[in-house]
Structure formats: structure tokens, C-alpha cells
Amino acid sequence: MHVKFNPEHLNKNMFRESGRELIPEGMNDRLEGLRAGILHLHSLGLVHNDINPSNIMFDEDGNFILIDFDSCRRIGENLHETDAGRTWAWHDPDVKIALPKNDLDAFEDLRIWMVGSPDERSNFE
């Protein structure tokens, strides 16, 4: 399965304003599966810290798979004292500590980016 969400490689804001085609309705369940995976990571005491479209792949069944764990840190770890490489515009640069909220905010931004929302606001603009 190959789905092109952003064929022109537009940045987040340009993509949202481009009149893009939103993800197919059936993909919402897969998006919730990704959220469940993030919550599982949190249950292990870890925070991914870099949830963004570049770090999501599809398996052969079209399920979202979270990749790129080089920014993953233990809950409570100081992000500025490590070399956590986080993706610009997909995280709050003022956040200094690895907290589950970091991932959940980025997931919500990802969801808005993919599915849309009434006001199309982003968490990290």
C-alpha cells in the first residue's frame, strides 16, 4: 500500500493550506492504533519525543508503525542535557523534560495535519 499524503514535500503549514486530500476515512482506526502504541511506550516509562510524519511507516497491512527512536528518553529525563534530535515544527522547543504530554501533543498535531479539524490549528506554530 502506498499513500502519498504530501507529494510536494510541503512544510506543515503549507501542506495544511494546500487544499490537500485528507487521509481516507478507514485510516482513522490506524491512527488510533498509532496512539495506542504511543501509550504503550509511555507505560514502559519512555517518551518518543519526535512524533511526526517522517517517523511513521506503513506495514504490509497498512498499519502505522512508529520508527526512529533516537530521541526516545525515559520519562522525566532532561532533553537539553542529551542529544535528542527532534524535528523542527513538530515539537515545542520550550519543552525541556521528556513527558508523555510531548508525544500526545505531537500526536494531536499529526492527527490535525492528516485528518483536519474545524479550525486547523497546530500546537507548534
N, C-alpha and C positions, 0 to 999 in steps of 0.2 A: 504494500500500500504506500503510495507516495502522494502526499498532500502538500501543495505549495501555498503556504499562508502568506508569505512575504516575498514574492519572486523578484521584486526590485530592490530588496535589501534596504528598505527604508528604516530610518530610526523609529523609535517607539511613537513619538508624536506625529511624525509624517505619515506613518502607517495608519494610525488611528484616523487621521484626517483624509486619507486617500480614497475613501469610499470602498474600502476593501470588502472582500467577501468574508463573512464571518464563518466560523467553523460549522460544519454540518451539525444538525440537532443531535444526532446519535453520539457525537463526540463528548457531549456534556458528561455522560457516565464515565468516560475515560478520564476526563478532567477530575472528576471526583475520586477516581482511583489513584490519581497522582496525589491528590490531597491526603488520601488515606496513607499513602507511602510516606509522605512528609510527616504525618502524625506518628507513624511507626518509628521513624528516625528519631523524633523527639522523645518517644517512650524509651529509647535506648540511651537518652541523655545527650543526644547530638543535635546540632543545628547545621543545615546545609550552607546557609549564608550566601548562596548565589543562584537562587531560583530565577531563571529567565529562559526564553525560548531556545537559546543556543545550548542549553543544558538539558534538553528534553529530546529524546529519540522515540521512535516507534518500534515495537516488537512486530513479529510476523502477523499477529492478530490485530494490530492497530492500537495496542495499549501504549500509553505514555510510559516511558522509562526515564527516570531521573539519572543523570550522569554527572561527571566532573565534581568529584568530592574533595578537590584540593583546598577549598575554602571551608570545609566542614570542621567544626570545632565543638568541643564539649560545651554544654550549657553553662553560661557564666564566664567563659574564657574571654579575655580581653582581645578584641580584634585588632587593635592598633599595636599590640606588642607581638603580633605574629605576622606572617607574610600571607595573610588571607587575601587572595586576589579576587575581588568582587567586581561584577560587571557594571560599568557606568550606567546610570539612569535606571537600574533595576534594584537599587538598594538605597537606603537613607545613609548618606555619608556621615551624618552626625551620630549614628549608632556605633557605640564603642564596645559593646558586650554581645556575645553570642547568646541570643534568646530565641525561643520558638516564635515569638512575635515577628522577628526579622523574616522568617520563612513565610509565615502566614500573610504578612503584608505584601510580600513579593508575589505570593501565590494569587492573592486577590488582584494585584495589578496585572498579572498574567491572564487571569480569568477575564478581566475587563478588556484587555488587549485582544483576546481571542474571541470572546463571545459578545462583547459590547455591553453597554449599560445605558440607562436613560440619560445620564449626564456625562458619560465618557471621561470622568475624572481619573487621574492617575495618582498614586500615592507618592511617587518620586519624580516630580517635575521641577 
